[in-house]
């Protein structure tokens, strides 16, 4: 809260002009009474033109009409801290800023208006976009070196028309990779059809994949196209391929070998111009050796294999994914949550995520439902994960409670895994070697 006399505006302008953040004050009628130099630079509007105008006409922010932070403070007396908004500057450019507000009172404690400070986040937004571009491919986000290697070869895989097998635990993003391959391929303008093979019994799965003719069985009143027909010219994604029966395996093998299939009840074959991408959370090579999965089908779908590591093996991605989900849920729930507290972040960094990325997404949505402020605290996390982060971890990771301690541990473990090779450790951590050397010095980490 700022206190000032009614006749001290000249002195106040001198003080405010020395501040790097934009600052302006308004009276009780929302007319701007002061406007510092940083505010001029950020908005592109001269002080003389701003003073006397209403703040909404000067800032032209996206929240002025519906969710004005200064109005909220003037009506409730509660300050707003670092709320992200966008304004339109004098050149018509959209700029990202963060705003903070407080009441403006005179020496007698009477409210005479409000004050708002705002910080230009344009450079930060540009850096954020560069980071996201560097660490993303389509809708996949990762700085993990194994995923980065997949990013490098994904365009070549997409350009070909070969079958692709994606192996990984449930929730690791197998469908995202399948969609990325489709979106980068020459088939991108045609359909992408996803089928969860484990969700349907064999009798339904066959008719779902290949369709059926009228009269093929009871209630088959008319012809129905299958998923292969719907994906014609595009891509079909068969998730949990390891769960299909031997009879469906035979029919799928024919599609891959001869590019034809027969709808249930049909007397003639139908051509299939479809790219097949499959995924599983099982080890198909072992199932094939055990005779539980046809080896000839395994070799047909395994022309190119992508192996996705679980989230616990790519912990450097956790903060990146958290930021991604926060941005998504802010739009869904119309909130302005900025981040996690250090304690909450430490809990998530020490958790092994048996449900992988999908579990992390669900945890953050749980937090969004409970969090009423701008920062997610430990109390907003599901109680089911808090105890597990300490008791169930085989390493010392659970005892650390700050980001600095977590960062030290992650760097030390990366160095240990790479036998103190700093170049390899930096690559695994997703940072430049020069950045790792600076962190080793600033965090006082000793190496051999």
MOTABEL-V757001 format. One line per field, one symbol per residue. ss: DSSP state (A for helix, B for strand, O for the rest). Layout:
ss=???
This chain:
ss=OBBOOOOOAAAAAAAAAOOOOBBBBBBOOOBBBBBOAAAAAAAOOOAAAAOOOBAAAAAOOOOOOOOOAAAAAAAAOOOBBBBBBBBBOOOOOBBBBBBBBBBBBOOOOOBBBBBBBBBBOAAAAAAAAAAAAAOBBOOBBOOOAAAAAAAAAAAAAAAOOOOBBBBOOOOOOAAAAAAAAAAAOOOOOOOBBBBBAAAOOAAAAAAAAAOBOOOOOOOOOOOBOOAAAAOOOOBBBBBOAAAOOAAAAAAAAAAAAAOBBOOBOOOOOBBOOOBBBBBBOOOAAAAAAOOOOOAAAAAAAOOBBBBOOOAAAOAAAAAAAAAAAAAAAAAAAOOOOOBBOAAAAAAAAOOOOOOAAAAAAAAAAAAAAAOOOOBBOAAAOOAAAAAAAAAOOOOAAAAOOOAAAAAAAAAAAAAAAOOOOAAAAAAAAOOOAAAAAAAAAAOOOOOO
